């Protein structure tokens, strides 16, 4: 996730796996809350986070199966 998704990633973009899109908090139009696992360089989950982002600013990565 980069600054295109949210200003919280301006200095440090992250890679994350989405767990779920939250629909319980009210958001501004074009924004959403996501529960994610933040991933390290090997693709391992290192932290669970709830983040507020613009979905149109997210980039889809390769899916590991």
One Martini backbone bead per residue (centre of mass of N, CA, C, O) as a GRO file, in nm:
protein
   65
    1UNK     BB    1   0.098   0.036   0.022
    2UNK     BB    2   0.032   0.365  -0.064
    3UNK     BB    3  -0.043   0.695  -0.098
    4UNK     BB    4  -0.289   0.622  -0.284
    5UNK     BB    5  -0.448   0.502  -0.027
    6UNK     BB    6  -0.268   0.671   0.198
    7UNK     BB    7  -0.093   0.895   0.399
    8UNK     BB    8   0.025   0.671   0.599
    9UNK     BB    9   0.227   0.576   0.331
   10UNK     BB   10   0.443   0.797   0.251
   11UNK     BB   11   0.715   0.676   0.408
   12UNK     BB   12   0.575   0.361   0.435
   13UNK     BB   13   0.521   0.116   0.265
   14UNK     BB   14   0.302  -0.174   0.224
   15UNK     BB   15   0.236  -0.519   0.274
   16UNK     BB   16  -0.086  -0.690   0.233
   17UNK     BB   17  -0.342  -0.895   0.374
   18UNK     BB   18  -0.668  -0.944   0.330
   19UNK     BB   19  -0.933  -1.030   0.544
   20UNK     BB   20  -1.134  -0.767   0.558
   21UNK     BB   21  -1.422  -0.583   0.504
   22UNK     BB   22  -1.551  -0.318   0.668
   23UNK     BB   23  -1.908  -0.214   0.759
   24UNK     BB   24  -1.945  -0.069   1.043
   25UNK     BB   25  -1.801   0.177   0.977
   26UNK     BB   26  -1.822   0.494   0.895
   27UNK     BB   27  -1.765   0.651   0.576
   28UNK     BB   28  -1.631   0.791   0.326
   29UNK     BB   29  -1.648   0.837   0.013
   30UNK     BB   30  -1.402   0.605  -0.109
   31UNK     BB   31  -1.381   0.453   0.169
   32UNK     BB   32  -1.214   0.206   0.396
   33UNK     BB   33  -1.210  -0.070   0.608
   34UNK     BB   34  -0.930  -0.283   0.700
   35UNK     BB   35  -0.830  -0.609   0.753
   36UNK     BB   36  -0.483  -0.696   0.814
   37UNK     BB   37  -0.177  -0.836   0.704
   38UNK     BB   38   0.140  -0.772   0.756
   39UNK     BB   39   0.422  -0.800   0.542
   40UNK     BB   40   0.711  -0.927   0.462
   41UNK     BB   41   0.958  -1.002   0.233
   42UNK     BB   42   0.852  -1.321   0.248
   43UNK     BB   43   0.522  -1.309   0.322
   44UNK     BB   44   0.497  -1.278   0.623
   45UNK     BB   45   0.320  -1.241   0.897
   46UNK     BB   46   0.360  -0.964   1.154
   47UNK     BB   47   0.074  -0.801   1.146
   48UNK     BB   48  -0.221  -0.674   1.276
   49UNK     BB   49  -0.455  -0.456   1.096
   50UNK     BB   50  -0.632  -0.141   1.086
   51UNK     BB   51  -0.739   0.030   0.789
   52UNK     BB   52  -0.759   0.344   0.605
   53UNK     BB   53  -0.886   0.345   0.265
   54UNK     BB   54  -0.843   0.363  -0.087
   55UNK     BB   55  -0.921   0.125  -0.311
   56UNK     BB   56  -0.813   0.276  -0.579
   57UNK     BB   57  -0.501   0.271  -0.440
   58UNK     BB   58  -0.474  -0.023  -0.478
   59UNK     BB   59  -0.257  -0.312  -0.518
   60UNK     BB   60  -0.224  -0.606  -0.676
   61UNK     BB   61  -0.084  -0.902  -0.601
   62UNK     BB   62   0.050  -1.186  -0.559
   63UNK     BB   63  -0.075  -1.508  -0.515
   64UNK     BB   64  -0.053  -1.739  -0.265
   65UNK     BB   65  -0.095  -2.120  -0.271
   0.00000   0.00000   0.00000
